[in-house]
């Protein structure tokens, strides 16, 4: 089991125990390969098989030699021809992936050390989004967060094709994206409130 706590000098340690439990609920468990909302091959608790491509799936231990297709031209919700994974193995795979995504989220060019300055709720939401591939695919949103421009980040994060399509289709992805955007808005309010208190103290 990977280390479930991120530590940086002079920063508050971050444990991803809570986000792991939330992801298990949000992603849900599917024991056999299926295509996610982006059409990528996935298994267990929303874990991509390789890079999610057909080629990666076919090279994986879950492929049995055929892909069951539905009327829409993509795989059915569960590919009944694929091999299954146990809940225990799926959870271990998810925890390893979260650990890797957490390290990715705190790299320069992503959120860097700014991640450790965010509120715990926003940290969890941001890591959950990086796990899903949402936040990591929005460079402008990441830049705004690094610069402390949380209101701008919230607006930018929802100004994309994935959110609009998810909203139109009624997908749960839209609600999860809105949740992160709302937390970014809350962070902006906290920052503004703090600045106002500082100004007030200076004036006194």
C-alpha positions as CSV (number, residue, x, y, z in Angstrom):
1,X,0.0,0.0,0.0
2,X,1.5,3.4,-1.0
3,X,2.1,6.2,1.5
4,X,-1.3,8.0,2.0
5,X,0.1,11.2,3.3
6,X,2.0,14.0,1.4
7,X,4.5,15.9,3.3
8,X,6.4,19.1,2.4
9,X,8.7,21.2,4.6
10,X,6.8,23.9,6.4
11,X,3.5,22.8,5.0
12,X,0.5,21.1,6.5
13,X,0.6,17.4,5.8
14,X,-2.1,16.2,3.5
15,X,-3.7,12.7,3.8
16,X,-5.8,11.4,1.0
17,X,-7.8,8.8,3.1
18,X,-11.0,10.9,2.8
19,X,-10.7,11.5,-0.9
20,X,-10.1,7.8,-1.4
21,X,-13.4,6.9,0.3
22,X,-15.2,9.6,-1.6
23,X,-13.9,8.3,-4.9
24,X,-15.0,4.8,-4.2
25,X,-18.6,6.2,-3.8
26,X,-18.5,8.6,-6.8
27,X,-16.7,6.2,-9.2
28,X,-18.6,3.1,-8.1
29,X,-17.2,-0.4,-8.5
30,X,-17.4,-2.2,-11.9
31,X,-15.7,-5.5,-11.9
32,X,-15.2,-5.8,-15.6
33,X,-13.8,-3.5,-18.3
34,X,-16.2,-0.7,-19.5
35,X,-16.0,2.6,-21.3
36,X,-16.2,5.7,-19.2
37,X,-18.0,8.9,-20.1
38,X,-15.0,9.8,-22.3
39,X,-15.1,6.5,-24.1
40,X,-11.9,5.3,-22.4
41,X,-11.5,1.7,-21.2
42,X,-11.8,1.6,-17.4
43,X,-12.1,-1.0,-14.6
44,X,-12.7,-1.1,-10.8
45,X,-13.1,2.3,-9.2
46,X,-12.7,4.4,-12.3
47,X,-9.2,3.3,-13.1
48,X,-8.1,3.7,-16.7
49,X,-6.7,0.5,-18.3
50,X,-3.3,1.7,-19.5
51,X,-3.9,5.0,-21.3
52,X,-7.6,4.1,-21.9
53,X,-7.1,3.2,-25.6
54,X,-8.3,0.0,-27.2
55,X,-4.7,-0.9,-27.7
56,X,-3.9,-0.6,-24.0
57,X,-7.0,-2.6,-23.1
58,X,-6.1,-5.4,-25.5
59,X,-2.6,-5.6,-23.9
60,X,-4.1,-5.7,-20.4
61,X,-4.8,-8.8,-18.3
62,X,-8.5,-8.1,-18.5
63,X,-8.9,-8.6,-22.2
64,X,-10.1,-12.0,-23.4
65,X,-10.0,-11.6,-27.2
66,X,-13.1,-9.7,-28.0
67,X,-15.0,-6.5,-27.2
68,X,-18.7,-6.6,-26.8
69,X,-20.3,-3.6,-28.6
70,X,-23.6,-2.0,-28.0
71,X,-26.0,-0.4,-30.5
72,X,-24.4,3.0,-30.1
73,X,-21.2,1.8,-31.6
74,X,-19.3,1.7,-28.3
75,X,-19.0,-0.9,-25.7
76,X,-21.9,-1.7,-23.4
77,X,-21.7,-0.4,-19.8
78,X,-19.9,-3.6,-18.8
79,X,-17.9,-5.6,-21.3
80,X,-19.1,-9.1,-20.4
81,X,-16.3,-10.7,-22.4
82,X,-13.6,-9.1,-20.2
83,X,-12.0,-10.6,-17.1
84,X,-13.1,-9.3,-13.7
85,X,-11.2,-7.7,-10.8
86,X,-12.0,-8.1,-7.1
87,X,-12.9,-5.2,-4.9
88,X,-9.8,-5.6,-2.9
89,X,-7.5,-5.5,-6.0
90,X,-9.5,-2.6,-7.4
91,X,-9.1,-0.6,-4.2
92,X,-5.3,-1.3,-4.1
93,X,-5.1,-0.2,-7.7
94,X,-7.1,2.9,-7.0
95,X,-4.9,3.8,-3.9
96,X,-1.7,3.5,-6.0
97,X,-3.2,5.7,-8.7
98,X,-4.3,8.3,-6.1
99,X,-0.8,8.4,-4.7
100,X,0.6,8.9,-8.2
101,X,-2.0,11.6,-9.0
102,X,-1.3,13.4,-5.7
103,X,2.4,13.6,-6.6
104,X,1.5,14.8,-10.0
105,X,-0.9,17.5,-8.6
106,X,1.9,18.9,-6.4
107,X,4.5,19.2,-9.2
108,X,5.5,22.5,-10.7
109,X,3.3,23.3,-13.7
110,X,0.3,21.7,-11.9
111,X,-0.5,23.1,-8.5
112,X,3.0,22.9,-7.0
113,X,3.3,23.8,-3.3
114,X,0.2,25.9,-3.7
115,X,-1.8,22.7,-3.2
116,X,-0.8,22.6,0.5
117,X,-2.2,26.1,1.1
118,X,-5.7,25.2,-0.1
119,X,-8.5,24.4,2.3
120,X,-8.8,20.6,3.0
121,X,-12.1,20.4,1.1
122,X,-10.6,22.1,-1.9
123,X,-7.5,19.8,-1.7
124,X,-9.8,16.8,-1.8
125,X,-11.9,18.1,-4.7
126,X,-8.8,19.1,-6.7
127,X,-7.2,15.7,-6.3
128,X,-10.4,14.0,-7.1
129,X,-10.6,16.0,-10.4
130,X,-6.9,15.2,-11.2
131,X,-7.7,11.5,-10.6
132,X,-10.6,11.8,-13.1
133,X,-8.5,13.8,-15.6
134,X,-10.5,17.0,-15.4
135,X,-8.4,19.6,-13.6
136,X,-5.1,18.2,-15.1
137,X,-6.5,19.0,-18.5
138,X,-7.1,22.7,-17.9
139,X,-3.8,24.5,-17.8
140,X,-5.5,28.0,-17.4
141,X,-7.4,26.8,-14.4
142,X,-4.3,25.4,-12.8
143,X,-2.4,28.7,-13.5
144,X,-5.2,30.8,-11.9
145,X,-5.1,28.6,-8.8
146,X,-1.4,28.9,-8.5
147,X,-1.7,32.6,-8.7
148,X,-4.5,32.7,-6.1
149,X,-7.1,33.8,-8.7
150,X,-9.8,31.4,-7.4
151,X,-12.9,33.2,-8.9
152,X,-11.2,33.2,-12.3
153,X,-10.2,29.6,-11.9
154,X,-13.8,28.6,-11.1
155,X,-15.1,30.3,-14.2
156,X,-12.4,28.9,-16.5
157,X,-12.9,25.3,-15.2
158,X,-16.5,25.2,-16.3
159,X,-15.8,27.0,-19.6
160,X,-15.1,23.9,-21.6
161,X,-16.6,21.3,-23.9
162,X,-16.6,18.5,-21.3
163,X,-18.7,20.4,-18.8
164,X,-21.2,21.6,-21.4
165,X,-21.7,18.1,-22.8
166,X,-22.0,16.6,-19.3
167,X,-24.5,19.2,-18.4
168,X,-26.6,18.5,-21.5
169,X,-26.5,14.8,-21.0
170,X,-27.3,14.9,-17.3
171,X,-24.0,13.1,-16.4
172,X,-22.8,13.1,-12.8
173,X,-19.5,14.5,-14.1
174,X,-21.2,17.9,-14.4
175,X,-22.2,17.9,-10.7
176,X,-18.6,16.9,-9.7
177,X,-17.1,19.7,-11.8
178,X,-19.6,22.2,-10.3
179,X,-18.6,21.0,-6.9
180,X,-15.0,21.9,-7.5
181,X,-16.0,25.3,-9.1
182,X,-18.1,26.1,-6.0
183,X,-15.2,25.4,-3.7
184,X,-12.9,27.6,-5.8
185,X,-15.5,30.4,-5.4
186,X,-15.5,29.8,-1.6
187,X,-11.8,30.0,-1.6
188,X,-12.0,33.4,-3.4
189,X,-14.4,34.7,-0.7
190,X,-12.1,33.5,2.1
191,X,-9.2,35.3,0.4
192,X,-11.2,38.5,0.0
193,X,-12.4,38.3,3.6
194,X,-8.9,37.9,4.8
195,X,-7.7,40.8,2.8
196,X,-10.5,43.0,4.2
197,X,-9.5,42.0,7.8
198,X,-5.9,42.9,7.1
199,X,-6.9,46.3,5.7
200,X,-9.1,46.9,8.6
201,X,-6.4,46.1,11.1
202,X,-4.0,48.4,9.3
203,X,-6.6,51.2,9.3
204,X,-7.0,50.8,13.1
